[in-house]
Amino acid sequence: MSGHVVSVRLYVTIFLTLLVLTGLTTGVAFIDLGAYNTVVALAIAVLKMLLVVLFFMHVRYSSGLTKIVVLAGFFWLAIMLTFTMSDYFTRGLDNPPNGWGPSISAPPNP
Amino acid sequence: MAELSAGSAHAAVHPPGLRHHFEDMEQQHEAGNLGMWVFLVTEILFFGGLFAAYAIYRSLYLPGFEAGSRLLDVKLGATNTAVLIGSSLTMALAVHAAQTGKRKALIFFLLLTMVLGAVFLGIKFDEYATKWHHGLVPGLKWAPDEEMYKNAPLGSVELFFCFYFFMTGLHALHMIIGFGIMTVMTLEAWGGKFSAEYYAPVEVSGLYWHFVDIVWIFLFPLLYLIGGRY
């Protein structure tokens, strides 16, 4: 009644796409791409997540309000990750320009 | 008798599945889904904190984390990913059956979802048992063979396994809770509680199940794949 009914055919297509992407991400892990291994793995994981959220979880067919709540959730996650990483990954950058005087040292990176 | 006629008069006023505090079925459906998503947002941030901690410690102690990652079984991890994606499909089909008012199909797909969830937990248990056997459980049985971790610093390999057990353990706990929810859904479907007009509990439980699937979609590459499989 209320609520969009997604066709079985679309569900099966999404399922098969997810299986192919799982195979792809597993295969790529055995090829040396340097730092890009992590990038590719995360990109495929995000793509899989989007397929599940949009189709299996019906967000594509949901109201604007639900979409905003979902987006807000990921936005807050992004805030948490960005602020945390911008602290940890800028520690130890303590070579101030000449004339700046000594900096307050962060705990040394191992 | 008076009660009965009052009941049927009542049913004529609004659809049988509609609760009194909602205007109509559309609003009730919207409110239910929105509420579940608000809960799932807290879950996203809950797991997000663990992912953030994992990213930081992985970057700080990369060699140990890569050595630890190589000790996990990719075949079992990939199989479990496929099993969980399969259970998401059967869950989606269960919601579809509920929406179209097919009671038998709904029960069938709920049971199938539980079977696949049980297969996932079984494989996970097998992996845990192997790690126990190899002495790779920090705190309880930590005595890995030197052959296993090669030249990687042992302390950071142990840290990797702390993250491994905490993150997969928390995910497995969510699976077990999901299993309980699906049991209740199956019993209620059996009792004929759901119809094409009222299936909100099935749909909302489905959202939870898919969320747990998404967490694994990230855990699998982060724990098993990245970090020198080649």
Interface residues (C-beta under 8 A of the other chain):
Chain A: M1 S2 G3 V5 V6 V8 Y11 V12 I14 F15 L18 L19 T22 G23 T25 T26 A29 F30 I31 D32 N37 T38 A41 L42 I44 A45 K48 M49 V52 V53 F55 F56 M57 H58 S62 S63 L65 T66 V69 V70 A72 G73 F74 W76 L77 M80 L81 T84 M85 Y88 F89 N109 P110
Chain B: P15 M25 E26 Q28 H29 E30 N33 L34 W37 V38 L40 V41 I44 L45 G48 G49 F51 A52 A55 I56 S59 L60 Y61 V74 A78 T81 A82 I85 G86 S88 L89 M91 A92 L93 H96 Q99 T100 A196 E197 E203 G206 L207 H210 F211 D213 I214 I217 F218 F220 P221 L222 Y224 L225 I226 G227 R229 Y230
